[in-house]
Amino acid sequence: MQRYPRDMRGHGATPPDANWPNGAKIAVQIVVNYEEGGENCTLHGDAGSEAFLSEIVGAASWPDQRHWNMESIYEYGARAGFWRLHRLLKDLPVTVYGVATALARSPEQVAAMKDAGWEIASHGLKWIEYKDFEPEDERAHMDAAVKLHSEVTGTPPRGWYTGRCSENTVRLAAEHGGFDYVADSYADDLPYYLRFDGRNQLIVPYTLDCNDMRFATPQGFNSGDQFEAYLRDSFDALYEEGTEGAPKMMSVGLHCRLVGRPGRVQALKRFIDYAKGYDGVWFATRAEIAKHWREAHPPVPVTRPTLMDKASFVNTYGGIFEHSPWVAEDTWALELGPAHDSAVGLHNAMCRAFRAAPATRRLEVLDAHPDLAGKLAAAKRLTAESTSEQASAGLDALTDAERDAFTQLNEDYTAKHGFPFIIAVRDHDKSSILAAFERRIRNTSEAEFTEACAQVERIAEHRLKDMLP
């Protein structure tokens, strides 16, 4: 057995209706990252200077040294950039991702955030890389961040975003149990749940594309106009989807030392004015989005075939391919993941197992299928699935003439090809089944073997759709 942990399916082809308040067509969520004073610095006990997200593109950390230029760039964010953003955004719902040590070093900025009514979520203890941390050490930093955040702001954070996270971050945040949402994901345009040890953790995804960090990365934004154009295009696409009945969330990520510069902030101002000019736009904090999602879309129990033990899996899905539990057994041993926990996903995996088998074994599956309207049906000895399927096409209510025609066709087909005539009856009625019978009986046996296998797979698809979303 192999299990692939990444979820490549998500909400699927038809995402849930977000049902934003007042019928909003889009939720616009603005994040101000407050990291200044929490970055790598020997003054903070770090091994070297900061090298990430500044005007010095491609900077390298200076081991055991202070980097005066880097420090002053970060200081600009606290001293000037923050206040410029505060003046622009103070009347809007904003979420602050606050690094706890940075907040502790900026009491006036914290007071301004609180006066504006902004949500202050946690951005970790320090603005450093956590990718190489042992889980227990990262957990200790998380606990220390919550403690310091609570002391500095007066309340514990309800949201969490590390940013420079490890593979353990989301799990550790879920295990912490104190966060209404975790934002360390870029996987969707809508919130979703992840389950850890029996607990559903709400994930409110963030963004790295509608983010001013691209002013400080190669092939990013070179001017405010590029940032504005990208934000407007993103807004337009999501607003159009919302107008068509599929509302989404748009996150906008900001940094005081980046978009807080005079040459960039005007682009942000123009975008905000642009978004305000539309009806049906809900500006919200991430906490408000999380609260709405929990109320409108609470977690519901879902069947996860890929988490079943082998016996349960085979017992549940062993009859999908007629009297052939080996298909389920071989499927269970494949690399499966969340993408296979739907009818389409599990069907794909079961077809893989079926197609990988030698022709002799696939022929056994064909032979396991009953004749259409044959003796087993008359004796009521079909499986429940086959009984229902044949009844759906009216094969349980044939006239004597129709029954004689089916009997003769069954005998002629089997005599020629060596296996029963198989068709996904749910796709047909009596007349189209008879027409297919008369057409296919003239095919070569090789062609019919291929067609019969395809029909077996189609029957399996119908059966799985009865059981799974």
N, C-alpha and C positions, 0 to 999 in steps of 0.2 A: 504494500500500500504506500502510495505517495500522496501527500496533500500539499497543495499550493496555496499559501496563505493570502496572496493578493486578490482583491476583488475587482475583476475586470468587467463586471456586469453592472454594478451599481443599481440605479433605479430602472434600468432597462430602457427599451425603446419608447415606453410611454411613462414618463415620470409623473409623480403625483402632482395634483393641482396644489400649488403652495397655499392658495386661499389667503393671500396676504390681507391685512385689515383694509376695510372699505373697498375691497375689490381692486387693490392696487395691481398694476401690470408689472411692476418691478420693485424690488427692495434694494435701495442704494445704501451701502454700509461703508462708512469712512473710518479708517484706522489711522491714528497717529502713533507711530512707534517712538517711545521715549527711551532712548538707550544711552544718552550722553551722561557720562559719569559711571557707566557700568561696563564700558568696553575694556578690552585687554590693556593693561597698563601695569608697569612694575609697582606703581603706587598702590595698586589694588591687590598686590601679592601675586600677580601673574608673571609668567616666565619671560614675557616680552611685550612689545608694543602691539597695538591694533593694526590690522592690515585690510580690513573689510569695509566696504561701503563708505568711501570718502571721495574727495576730489582727486586723490592720488590713485588713479586707476592702475592696478597691477602692483600696488605697494606690497612690500614684504615686511614681516614682523622683525623687529630688531631685538634679538635676544638680550635680556638683562639690561636693556637701555630704555630710557624714555625717548619717545619720538615727539619732539616739541611741535612740529608741524601737524602731525596727526592729532595730537591732543587739542591743539587750537581749532582744528576743523570741527572736532566734536563739540568743543566749547561754544563754537558759533551756534550750533543747534540749540543749546540751552539758553544762551545769552540773547540771541536775536531771532533765530528761526522759529523757536517755539512761540514767541510772542506775536510774530507775524501770522502764524497759523491760528493762534488763539483769537486774534482780532477778526480773522476771516471766518472762522468756524464756530465761534462761541454761541451762536444761536441755533446751531444744528446738533442733532444727536450724533455723538462721536464716541467711538471706543478707543481708549488709550491702551496700547500694549506697553505696560510700564515695567522695565527692568527694576527689580526691587532696590538694588544698591544705587541705581541712578535716581530713583524717586527719593531715596533717603538723602541724597546730596542736592536735591532741588526743592526745598520746601515751598518756595513762592510759586513755582510752577504747579506743584501739587494742589496748592490752595486755589489757583486759577482753574485747574481742571474741575475741582469740586464745585466751585462757584458757577461754572458753566453747566453743571449737571451731567458732565461726561461720565461714562462708565470707565472705570480704571481696572482693566484686566491684568493678569500677571504675564510678564514676558521673561519669567525666570529670575534667578538670583543674580546672574551676571550675563553680560552680552558676550558669551564665549562659545566655542565649539564643544558640544557634548557627545560627539560621535564616538570618542574613545573612552568615555566614562564607563566604569563598571555600574551595573544597575543599582547597587546599594549606594554608591556615591552620588549618582544622579538623583536618586530618591531623597538623599539627605539634602542636596541642594534645593530640591523642590519644596521640601518641608521648611527649610530655612527661608526660602523666598516667600512662602505664604505667611510665615511668622513676621518677617520684616515688613512685608506689604501691609499686613494688618496693623502693625504699630505705626507705620508712616501715614496711612490713609484713614485709619479708624475702622475699617471693615475688611474682612478677608476677600480675596478676589473670587468672583464667580465664574470667570473664564480663564483659560490657560492657553498660552502660545509660547513655546520655547524658541522656535525659529531655526536656530542652529542645533537641531535636535539629533537624537540617536534613534536607532531602530526600536529602542525600548520606551521612548518618551510617551507615546500615546497610551500604551499599556500602563505605565507608571501613573500617569495622570488619572486614568480610569480607576486604578486601584486606590488612588488617594481618596476618591469618593466625594470630594468637596467641590467639584466643578460642574456647573450647569452645562458647560460646553467645553470642548477642546478644539483648537483651531489649527493644529499641526497637520494639515492636509491641504492639498491643492487639487483634490480628485473630482470635484463636482461643482455645479452651479447651484446646488441645493443642499441643505443639511441632510445628514443621514446618521444612522446608528451603527456603532460597532459593539460587539458583545465580548466581554472579558469576564471569565469566571462567574457566569450567571448574571452579570450586571450589564445593562445597556447604557453605553456612553454616547451622548449626542455629540456629533462632529459638525461644526459649522466651518466649512472650508474657507481658506484664505486665498490670496492671490499673489503671484510673483510677476504677472504680466501687466495688470493695471496698477503698477507700483513704481513709485519714483526711484526705487533702487536701480532701475535701468539707466538712470543718469550716471551711475557709477560702475557700470559693467560694460565690457566690450560689446559692440553691436547693440547698444542700448539707445536711449534718447539723447540726441545731441542738442536739442533746443526745446523750449517750452511748447512750441507749436506741434512738435511730434508727439509729446505727451498728451496734449489736448486732443489731437486728432485720434489717437489711439483710444482715449477714454470715451470720446463721442461715438466712435464706431462701435465700441463694446456696448455702450448704452443703447445705441440704435438697434443693434442685433437682438439684445435681450428684451428691449421694449416691444419690438415686433413680435417676438415669441410670446410675450405676455399678452399682447393684443389678440394673438391667435389661440389663446387659452392655455398657454403653458408658462406661467409667470416664473421668473428666476430671481436670483440674488446677484447683485454686482458689488464686489468688494473693491475698494480703492485704498491702496496702501501708501502711507506717507511717512517721511522722516524729516525731523526738524532741520537737520543740517543739509538736506538735499533740496526738497521742494521749498523749504523755508528761505532759500536764496531769492533775492529780488528778481533775477532774470528768469525764474521758473514759477513763482507763485501766481503770476498773472494768468498763466495757463490753467492753473487749478481754479482760480476765480471764474474764468470764462466757462469752464466746464460746469461748475456748480450752478451758475446762472442758466446755462443751457438746460441742465436736468430739471431745474426748478420751473422751467417754462412749459413742462409737459404735465398733463393731468394724469392721475393714477400713479404717482411716484411716492413711494413710502421711504423716507429717510429714517433709518433706525439704527440703534446700537446693536451690537452682536448679542447682548443679553436680551434685548427685546425680540430679536429674531429667534433666539433659542427658546424663550418663553412661548412665543407663538407656535413654534414648531412642535414643542412638546404637547401643547393643548390641541392643535389641529391635526397632528400626526403622531400620536403616541406610539411607542414601540408595540408591535404585535408579535405574538409567537409565530415563528415560521418553521416549516419543515426543512431541515438541512440534511438531505440524503448523504452528502459527502462526510458528515460527522457520525453516521451510523456505524456500528460494528458490522462485521461481515454477515453474521447470521441475520441481523435485523434488515440489512440492506437486501439480501437475497430473498428473505421472506416477503419483503414489501414489493420488490421489483422483479422477482424471478419469473413472474407470469407475463411480463410485458412482451417478451418474445415467446410465442405459444409453446407451452410445455418444455421450455428450454432455459432452465435456471442458470446454465453455464454462462450465458451471455451476461447476466447480472454479476456472477462471480468474477468473470474476466474484467468487467467494467470496474468493479470495486478496487481492483488491483492497479488501475491506471492512476496517473497523476491527475487528481481532481481538486477542485477548489470552489469558491463561492460562485463562480460563473456557471458551474454545473448543477446548481441547486434550483434550477428552473426547468420547466418541461423541455424547452429548446436545448438548454445546456446538457441535461442528462440524456436527452435523445441523441445528441451529437456523440456523447461518450459511449453510449450503448451501441450505436451504429459502428463506431470505431472497433469495438470489441467483436461485433458480428462480422464486419468486413475483413478483419485480420485473421479470422478462422479459415481453415482450408475449405475448399469447395465441398468436400464430403460432409463436413460438420454443418455447413450452411444448408446442405440438402436435407439433413436430418430435421432442421427447423422447418423447412418447407413441408416435409412429410408429416410433421406434427400438426399441421393445419387441417381442419376438417373440410370435407366437401361442402360447397354452398348448397344449402337446402337438401343435404344428403341424409343418410340413414341415422347419423348421430344426432342431427337436429330433430328428426322425427321421433327418436327415442329419448329426446331431452337429455342427452349426455354431453352437450357442449359445455365448455367453460362459461362462467357467467359473462365474461367479456365477449366471447364469440356469440352467445345467445343475444345479448343486447345489440351487438353490431349487426347481426343478420336481421334482427327485428327492425332496426332503424331503416333498412331498405325495403321492408315489407316482405322479406323472404320467409317469414313465419306465417304468411297468409296467402299462399299460392293457390291458384286454381289447379285442377287435376292436369290440365294441359301444360301449364307452366311448370309444374313439378316434373312431369315426364320430360319436358325439354331440358330442364336443368340436369336431371338424372342422366340423359343421353349425352349431354355435353361434358359432364363430369367424367363419364366413362371414356369417351373419345379422347378427351384432353389428356387424361392420365395414361391411357394406352400409348399415346404418341410421345409424350414428353417425360413420363416416368415420375411425375409428382403432381399433387393436386393443383387445380386452378386457384390462384390466390389473387384477391383484389381487395383494396380498402373500401369496403361497402359503404362506409359513411360518406364517401365522396360521390355516391351514385344512387340511382333508383333502379327498380327492376329492369326497365327497358335498356338503360345504359349499361347495366351489368351484362345482360344478354348480348348486347351489341359488342362489348369488349370480349366476351367469351368467343363469339363467332369470328371476331377479327384475330384474336391472339392464337387461336388453335391452329392457324395456318402458319405461324412463325416457326423459325427453327428452334430446336430445343435449347441451343446455346443462348439465343436471344430471349427465350422465355425464362430461362434460369435467371438471367440478369433482371428481367422485368419482375419476376416473382420475388426476388430478393428486395427490389425497390419497394414493392407493395408491402412486404413484411415490415420494412422500416417505416412506411407510412402508417400502417396499422399501429405500430409501437408508438409513433408520435401522437396519434389520437388518444391512445390509452394513457400516456403520460400527461397529456393536457387535462385529462379527467382528475388527475391526482396532484398536480403541481401548478403553480402560477406560470 
